[in-house]
Amino acid sequence: MRHVGGAATPAGVDLTPRDLGQELRGRRVTLRPLRAGDYRAWLEVRTRAREWLVHWEPRRAGAPYLSEDRSSFVARCSMRERDHQLGTAFSFGIFVGGSFVGEINLSSIQRGASQSAYLGYWVDEAHAGRGYVPESCVVVFGFAFSELSLHRVQVAIIPRNRPSRRVAEKLGLVEEGLARGYLEIDGVWEDHVRYAITSEDWAERREAYEKDWLGSADA
Ligand SMILES: CC(C)(COP(=O)(O)OP(=O)(O)OC[C@H]1O[C@@H](n2cnc3c(N)ncnc32)[C@H](O)[C@@H]1OP(=O)(O)O)[C@@H](O)C(=O)NCCC(=O)NCCS
């Protein structure tokens, strides 16, 4: 994994503005924070893939769906920049060959005795099945453990979401059990299977992950 555009910082705090524009690179994917100029590309993907995405997205019953207008998008970019500055969440667009294809984010970063975060992700339906999300997860694990010094990254998945569970399985994340009524997804309280990777797992598997997911395309 190569980190481009920012100096490595040990604890995920006091990130400089230069770090906020940091790009993280995998074999095929580039991850970077979304900016206002990404709106058209984001909207094009979001419009095409809306039906495929909304059934898996957090939303309170009766609450509106995600606002897709330009000002809401720009406001979200600003909020995320603020989260980056505070070290409470890190959100990235996933780009392949310069094109926007999805999003991945580390949220609810807890420090103190927890040192943990949640990982969420999605990819455009037109780009599903090409391993872009597991590759992006490995890049984000490197960022979470090597740069933010977190101890644990967790993923929570609705049991019937087979594609997402396959991502967790392919990455060898440890299944830790079922959390009942864990999140309100598209207006319904849904059970979630919880998966996690710890920094000890990362240290053990890092080489294999990088070989399997980040090695040269010809390897
Ligand atoms: C779950 C998701 C992120 C997987 O991303 P991805 O980059 O396609 O991941 P992979 O390429 O490793 O594919 C994972 C599995 O998806 C399934 N899959 C493959 N192509 C698919 C397609 N066109 N449509 C749906 N599922 C497909 C396969 O079961 C695949 O497993 P396999 O490689 O063993 O065959 C993506 O399907 C998605 O964004 N879904 C909608 C939103 C969502 O569920 N987010 C996660 C919430 S926890």
The ligand as a MOL file (V3000), in Angstrom:
LIG
                    3D

  0  0  0     0  0            999 V3000
M  V30 BEGIN CTAB
M  V30 COUNTS 48 50 0 0 0
M  V30 BEGIN ATOM
M  V30 1 C -21.4790 -5.8310 -0.6760 0
M  V30 2 C -20.6400 -5.0690 -1.6940 0
M  V30 3 C -20.0230 -3.8690 -1.0130 0
M  V30 4 C -19.5470 -6.0050 -2.2220 0
M  V30 5 O -18.5940 -5.2650 -2.9990 0
M  V30 6 P -17.8010 -5.9020 -4.2400 0
M  V30 7 O -16.7120 -4.9760 -4.6160 0
M  V30 8 O -18.7720 -6.2790 -5.2840 0
M  V30 9 O -17.2040 -7.2280 -3.5670 0
M  V30 10 P -16.6870 -8.5330 -4.3490 0
M  V30 11 O -16.3110 -8.1990 -5.7480 0
M  V30 12 O -15.6710 -9.1550 -3.4640 0
M  V30 13 O -17.9520 -9.4730 -4.4100 0
M  V30 14 C -18.5040 -10.0320 -3.2080 0
M  V30 15 C -19.6400 -10.9810 -3.5770 0
M  V30 16 O -20.6880 -10.2690 -4.2100 0
M  V30 17 C -21.4050 -11.1540 -5.0850 0
M  V30 18 N -21.4900 -10.5270 -6.4120 0
M  V30 19 C -20.6460 -10.6200 -7.4700 0
M  V30 20 N -21.0990 -9.8800 -8.5040 0
M  V30 21 C -22.2560 -9.3390 -8.1010 0
M  V30 22 C -23.1930 -8.4820 -8.7130 0
M  V30 23 N -23.0370 -8.0600 -9.9750 0
M  V30 24 N -24.2650 -8.1090 -8.0000 0
M  V30 25 C -24.4270 -8.5090 -6.7150 0
M  V30 26 N -23.5660 -9.3090 -6.0640 0
M  V30 27 C -22.5030 -9.7260 -6.7580 0
M  V30 28 C -20.6310 -12.4390 -5.1240 0
M  V30 29 O -21.2590 -13.3350 -4.2170 0
M  V30 30 C -19.2750 -12.0300 -4.6040 0
M  V30 31 O -18.6050 -13.0960 -3.9620 0
M  V30 32 P -17.6130 -14.0230 -4.8470 0
M  V30 33 O -16.5010 -13.1210 -5.3210 0
M  V30 34 O -17.1860 -15.0800 -3.9240 0
M  V30 35 O -18.3950 -14.5230 -6.0180 0
M  V30 36 C -21.5370 -4.5790 -2.8790 0
M  V30 37 O -22.2510 -5.6830 -3.3320 0
M  V30 38 C -22.4930 -3.4540 -2.5060 0
M  V30 39 O -22.1230 -2.2910 -2.5260 0
M  V30 40 N -23.7630 -3.8080 -2.1860 0
M  V30 41 C -24.8090 -2.8310 -1.8790 0
M  V30 42 C -24.5280 -2.0400 -0.5940 0
M  V30 43 C -24.1100 -2.9120 0.5560 0
M  V30 44 O -24.5880 -4.0260 0.7270 0
M  V30 45 N -23.1760 -2.4040 1.3870 0
M  V30 46 C -22.6570 -3.1220 2.5350 0
M  V30 47 C -23.5410 -3.0140 3.7120 0
M  V30 48 S -22.8730 -3.9740 5.0700 0
M  V30 END ATOM
M  V30 BEGIN BOND
M  V30 1 1 1 2
M  V30 2 1 2 3
M  V30 3 1 2 4
M  V30 4 1 2 36
M  V30 5 1 4 5
M  V30 6 1 5 6
M  V30 7 2 6 7
M  V30 8 1 6 8
M  V30 9 1 6 9
M  V30 10 1 9 10
M  V30 11 2 10 11
M  V30 12 1 10 12
M  V30 13 1 10 13
M  V30 14 1 13 14
M  V30 15 1 14 15
M  V30 16 1 15 16
M  V30 17 1 15 30
M  V30 18 1 16 17
M  V30 19 1 17 18
M  V30 20 1 17 28
M  V30 21 1 18 19
M  V30 22 1 18 27
M  V30 23 2 19 20
M  V30 24 1 20 21
M  V30 25 1 21 22
M  V30 26 2 21 27
M  V30 27 1 22 23
M  V30 28 2 22 24
M  V30 29 1 24 25
M  V30 30 2 25 26
M  V30 31 1 26 27
M  V30 32 1 28 29
M  V30 33 1 28 30
M  V30 34 1 30 31
M  V30 35 1 31 32
M  V30 36 2 32 33
M  V30 37 1 32 34
M  V30 38 1 32 35
M  V30 39 1 36 37
M  V30 40 1 36 38
M  V30 41 2 38 39
M  V30 42 1 38 40
M  V30 43 1 40 41
M  V30 44 1 41 42
M  V30 45 1 42 43
M  V30 46 2 43 44
M  V30 47 1 43 45
M  V30 48 1 45 46
M  V30 49 1 46 47
M  V30 50 1 47 48
M  V30 END BOND
M  V30 END CTAB
M  END
